[in-house]
Amino acid sequence: MMLTELKAFVLLAETGSIQAVASRIPLTQPAVTRQLQRLEEVLGTTLLDRRAKPARLTATGLAVLGHARKVLAAFEELKNAAAVDATPAGDFRVGIAHALAESGVVSSLQYLKQNFPDLNLRLTAGWTNELIPKVDKGELDAALVMVAGARDSLAMLPGPVLARDDLVFLASRNLALPRTPSLGELNRFGWILTPDTLCGSRASLRSAVEKNGSQFRISAEVHDMALQASLIERGLGIGMLPKRKATSLKRSGLRAISVRGLDLQMQIALIRAPYLGRLQAVVDGLQESLAVEFRRNQSR
């Protein structure tokens, strides 16, 4: 890059003397002269009329001067954009796992807008296995993701765990079920689950059902948890939801069911891109706000 040469050239135009430029950079006068000569060699033109004392800009030099100032200004903007301590501004791209799109997350995003007013929030919903590669590739700055499955064999998430929650089985109170039904008895009604076929809890459930010699039955695949709860309440199948979410739904027609030998848990984590620059403070703020929201919800 010719930034030092451009800076010497612009300073010469502003101060009128190589001596003044040398004191401002600071460099020796011969060093400043060599910088100006290098710039002329790179551009293939003469920028200074050295017949005059002191040297003055040629017509080409005057034409180049405006562009040189623009290049230096653009580089300063580039440094500001990359600086960790610069004011966060511009697009902030956040991914949210489908199952985590709820009011607590919205409150944390609102916190970001209040504290970083120059940010443009760009939100993307998806499955965890879709969001993590997007963060790795730099297509997202951060993502709130989850992993679920058997408590003793949960996959590791590449980020700090912000919350944990047990998964509970739910059924309609109108279904004729024993107090502690077997998976085979529940499977007869079919399952109402999210469409995420890579979900660890779903895989654990299916494995346990098929291990008992039954064919895994799906009654409905639904993204929205409130709709899942409505279908379960009407007796159209058996569901599996995070305990906190199941409690917050406050459905009198639902009851939680204990299933022996199948202990499922969900973990929530915030992952971040490796080189965030000034967005580092934004992700730190989001992580802190989310942790507070999850703690608040768990204490209810």
C-alpha positions as CSV (number, residue, x, y, z in Angstrom):
1,M,0.0,0.0,0.0
2,M,1.2,3.6,-0.8
3,L,-0.5,5.1,2.2
4,T,2.6,6.7,3.7
5,E,3.5,8.1,0.3
6,L,0.0,9.5,-0.2
7,K,0.0,11.1,3.2
8,A,3.4,12.8,2.5
9,F,2.0,14.1,-0.8
10,V,-1.2,15.5,0.8
11,L,0.8,17.1,3.6
12,L,3.1,18.7,1.1
13,A,0.1,20.2,-0.7
14,E,-1.2,21.5,2.6
15,T,2.0,22.8,4.2
16,G,4.0,23.9,1.1
17,S,7.4,22.5,2.2
18,I,9.2,19.2,2.6
19,Q,10.6,20.5,5.9
20,A,7.1,20.9,7.3
21,V,6.1,17.5,6.1
22,A,9.1,15.9,7.7
23,S,8.3,17.5,11.1
24,R,4.6,16.3,10.9
25,I,5.2,12.6,10.0
26,P,8.0,12.7,11.4
27,L,10.7,11.7,9.0
28,T,13.9,13.2,7.7
29,Q,13.6,15.5,4.7
30,P,15.5,13.0,2.4
31,A,13.1,10.3,3.5
32,V,10.1,12.5,2.6
33,T,11.7,13.2,-0.8
34,R,12.1,9.5,-1.5
35,Q,8.4,8.9,-0.6
36,L,7.3,11.5,-3.1
37,Q,9.5,10.0,-5.7
38,R,8.2,6.5,-5.1
39,L,4.6,7.8,-5.5
40,E,5.5,9.4,-8.8
41,E,7.1,6.2,-10.0
42,V,4.1,4.1,-9.1
43,L,1.7,6.5,-10.8
44,G,4.0,7.0,-13.8
45,T,3.7,10.8,-13.7
46,T,5.2,14.0,-12.3
47,L,3.4,15.4,-9.4
48,L,5.8,18.2,-8.4
49,D,7.3,21.0,-10.5
50,R,10.7,21.0,-8.9
51,R,11.9,24.0,-10.9
52,A,10.0,26.2,-8.5
53,K,11.4,26.9,-5.1
54,P,9.7,25.6,-3.1
55,A,8.4,22.9,-5.4
56,R,4.7,23.2,-6.4
57,L,2.1,20.7,-7.6
58,T,1.8,20.2,-11.4
59,A,-1.6,20.1,-13.1
60,T,-1.5,16.3,-12.7
61,G,-0.5,16.7,-9.1
62,L,-3.6,18.9,-8.5
63,A,-5.8,16.3,-10.1
64,V,-4.3,13.5,-8.0
65,L,-4.6,15.5,-4.8
66,G,-8.4,15.1,-4.5
67,H,-8.2,11.4,-5.1
68,A,-5.4,11.0,-2.6
69,R,-7.5,12.6,0.1
70,K,-10.4,10.3,-0.7
71,V,-8.1,7.2,-0.4
72,L,-6.8,8.4,3.0
73,A,-10.3,9.1,4.3
74,A,-11.5,5.7,3.1
75,F,-8.7,4.0,4.9
76,E,-9.5,5.8,8.1
77,E,-13.1,4.6,7.7
78,L,-11.8,1.1,7.2
79,K,-9.7,1.3,10.4
80,N,-12.7,2.6,12.3
81,A,-14.8,-0.3,11.0
82,A,-12.3,-2.8,12.2
83,A,-11.5,-1.3,15.6
84,V,-12.8,-3.2,18.6
85,D,-13.4,0.0,20.5
86,A,-15.2,1.8,17.7
87,T,-18.9,2.7,18.0
88,P,-20.9,-0.4,16.7
89,A,-22.8,0.5,13.5
90,G,-24.1,-1.1,10.4
91,D,-25.6,-4.5,9.9
92,F,-25.6,-7.0,12.8
93,R,-26.6,-10.4,11.5
94,V,-28.1,-12.8,14.1
95,G,-29.4,-16.3,13.7
96,I,-32.1,-17.7,16.0
97,A,-33.0,-21.4,16.2
98,H,-36.7,-22.0,15.5
99,A,-37.4,-23.3,19.0
100,L,-35.9,-20.2,20.7
101,A,-38.0,-17.6,18.9
102,E,-39.9,-16.3,21.9
103,S,-40.5,-13.1,23.9
104,G,-37.3,-13.3,26.0
105,V,-35.2,-13.3,22.9
106,V,-37.2,-10.4,21.5
107,S,-36.5,-8.4,24.7
108,S,-32.7,-9.0,24.3
109,L,-32.9,-7.8,20.7
110,Q,-34.8,-4.7,21.8
111,Y,-32.0,-4.1,24.4
112,L,-29.5,-4.1,21.5
113,K,-31.4,-1.4,19.6
114,Q,-31.7,0.7,22.7
115,N,-28.0,0.5,23.5
116,F,-26.6,0.5,19.9
117,P,-28.9,2.8,18.0
118,D,-26.7,2.8,14.8
119,L,-27.1,-1.0,14.4
120,N,-29.3,-2.5,11.7
121,L,-30.5,-5.9,13.0
122,R,-30.7,-8.6,10.4
123,L,-32.4,-11.7,11.8
124,T,-32.4,-15.2,10.3
125,A,-34.4,-18.2,11.7
126,G,-33.2,-21.7,11.1
127,W,-32.2,-25.0,12.6
128,T,-29.1,-25.2,14.7
129,N,-27.3,-27.4,12.1
130,E,-28.0,-24.7,9.5
131,L,-27.0,-21.7,11.7
132,I,-23.6,-23.0,13.0
133,P,-22.0,-23.3,9.5
134,K,-23.3,-19.8,8.6
135,V,-21.4,-18.4,11.6
136,D,-18.3,-20.3,10.7
137,K,-18.4,-18.9,7.1
138,G,-19.0,-15.4,8.3
139,E,-22.5,-15.2,6.9
140,L,-23.8,-14.5,10.5
141,D,-22.1,-12.5,13.3
142,A,-23.8,-14.6,16.0
143,A,-26.4,-17.2,16.5
144,L,-28.6,-18.4,19.4
145,V,-28.7,-22.2,19.0
146,M,-29.8,-25.2,20.9
147,V,-29.0,-28.9,21.3
148,A,-31.3,-31.5,22.8
149,G,-31.1,-35.2,23.5
150,A,-30.3,-37.7,26.2
151,R,-28.9,-35.8,29.2
152,D,-25.8,-38.0,29.4
153,S,-24.9,-37.8,25.7
154,L,-25.6,-34.2,24.6
155,A,-23.5,-32.9,21.8
156,M,-21.1,-30.0,22.6
157,L,-22.0,-26.6,21.3
158,P,-19.3,-24.2,20.2
159,G,-20.3,-21.4,22.6
160,P,-21.1,-20.7,26.3
161,V,-24.3,-22.5,27.5
162,L,-26.7,-19.8,28.6
163,A,-29.5,-22.1,29.8
164,R,-30.6,-25.7,30.4
165,D,-34.1,-27.1,30.5
166,D,-35.6,-30.5,30.9
167,L,-37.8,-31.9,28.1
168,V,-41.1,-33.2,29.3
169,F,-43.7,-35.4,27.6
170,L,-47.2,-33.9,27.3
171,A,-50.6,-35.5,26.7
172,S,-54.2,-34.5,26.8
173,R,-55.9,-35.1,30.1
174,N,-58.7,-36.8,28.2
175,L,-56.5,-39.6,27.0
176,A,-56.9,-42.9,28.9
177,L,-53.3,-43.4,30.0
178,P,-51.8,-45.0,33.0
179,R,-49.9,-42.8,35.5
180,T,-46.5,-43.8,34.2
181,P,-47.1,-45.1,30.6
182,S,-44.6,-46.9,28.6
183,L,-43.2,-45.5,25.4
184,G,-45.1,-48.2,23.4
185,E,-48.4,-47.0,24.9
186,L,-47.6,-43.4,24.1
187,N,-46.4,-44.3,20.6
188,R,-49.8,-45.7,19.7
189,F,-51.2,-42.1,19.7
190,G,-48.4,-40.8,17.5
191,W,-46.0,-37.9,18.2
192,I,-46.4,-34.2,17.6
193,L,-42.9,-32.9,17.1
194,T,-41.0,-30.2,15.3
195,P,-39.9,-31.0,11.7
196,D,-36.2,-31.0,12.7
197,T,-35.2,-34.6,11.9
198,L,-31.7,-33.9,13.1
199,C,-32.8,-33.0,16.6
200,G,-31.0,-35.1,19.2
201,S,-34.1,-35.4,21.4
202,R,-36.2,-36.7,18.5
203,A,-33.4,-39.1,17.6
204,S,-33.2,-40.4,21.2
205,L,-37.0,-40.8,21.4
206,R,-37.1,-42.7,18.1
207,S,-34.3,-44.9,19.1
208,A,-36.0,-45.8,22.4
209,V,-39.3,-46.5,20.7
210,E,-37.8,-48.7,18.0
211,K,-35.6,-50.5,20.6
212,N,-38.8,-51.7,22.2
213,G,-39.9,-53.2,18.9
214,S,-42.4,-50.5,17.9
215,Q,-42.6,-48.5,14.7
216,F,-42.0,-44.8,15.3
217,R,-45.3,-43.0,14.6
218,I,-45.6,-39.3,13.7
219,S,-49.0,-37.6,13.9
220,A,-47.9,-34.1,13.1
221,E,-44.7,-32.0,12.5
222,V,-45.2,-28.4,13.5
223,H,-42.8,-25.5,14.0
224,D,-44.9,-23.4,16.4
225,M,-44.9,-24.7,20.0
226,A,-48.3,-23.1,20.8
227,L,-49.9,-25.0,17.9
228,Q,-48.2,-28.2,19.0
229,A,-49.7,-27.7,22.5
230,S,-53.2,-27.1,21.0
231,L,-53.0,-30.3,19.0
232,I,-51.7,-32.3,22.0
233,E,-54.5,-30.9,24.2
234,R,-57.1,-32.1,21.6
235,G,-55.7,-35.6,22.0
236,L,-54.2,-35.7,18.5
237,G,-50.9,-37.1,19.7
238,I,-48.2,-36.9,22.4
239,G,-45.8,-34.0,22.5
240,M,-42.3,-33.2,23.9
241,L,-41.5,-29.7,24.9
242,P,-39.1,-27.8,27.1
243,K,-40.4,-27.8,30.7
244,R,-40.2,-24.0,30.9
245,K,-42.2,-23.6,27.7
246,A,-44.8,-26.2,28.7
247,T,-45.3,-24.4,32.0
248,S,-45.7,-21.0,30.4
249,L,-48.4,-22.2,28.0
250,K,-50.7,-22.7,31.0
251,R,-52.9,-25.2,29.3
252,S,-55.3,-26.9,31.7
253,G,-56.0,-29.7,29.3
254,L,-52.4,-30.9,29.3
255,R,-50.6,-33.1,31.7
256,A,-46.9,-33.9,32.0
257,I,-46.0,-37.5,31.8
258,S,-43.0,-39.3,33.3
259,V,-41.3,-41.9,31.1
260,R,-38.9,-44.3,32.7
261,G,-35.5,-44.6,31.3
262,L,-35.6,-41.6,29.0
263,D,-34.1,-38.4,30.5
264,L,-34.0,-35.6,27.9
265,Q,-32.5,-32.1,28.2
266,M,-32.1,-29.0,26.0
267,Q,-29.1,-26.7,26.2
268,I,-29.0,-23.2,24.7
269,A,-25.8,-21.4,23.6
270,L,-24.8,-18.2,21.8
271,I,-22.1,-18.7,19.2
272,R,-20.1,-16.0,17.6
273,A,-18.0,-15.3,14.5
274,P,-14.2,-15.2,15.3
275,Y,-13.4,-11.8,14.0
276,L,-16.1,-9.3,15.1
277,G,-14.1,-6.1,15.5
278,R,-16.4,-3.4,16.8
279,L,-19.3,-5.8,16.9
280,Q,-17.6,-7.7,19.8
281,A,-19.3,-5.3,22.3
282,V,-22.7,-6.0,20.7
283,V,-22.4,-9.8,21.0
284,D,-21.1,-9.4,24.6
285,G,-24.2,-7.3,25.3
286,L,-26.5,-9.8,23.7
287,Q,-25.0,-12.7,25.6
288,E,-25.4,-10.9,28.9
289,S,-29.0,-9.8,28.2
290,L,-30.0,-13.3,27.1
291,A,-28.5,-14.9,30.2
292,V,-30.5,-12.5,32.4
293,E,-33.7,-13.3,30.5
294,F,-33.2,-17.0,30.7
295,R,-32.5,-16.8,34.4
296,R,-35.6,-14.7,34.9
297,N,-37.8,-17.2,33.0
298,Q,-36.4,-20.2,34.9
299,S,-37.2,-18.5,38.3
300,R,-40.9,-18.1,37.4
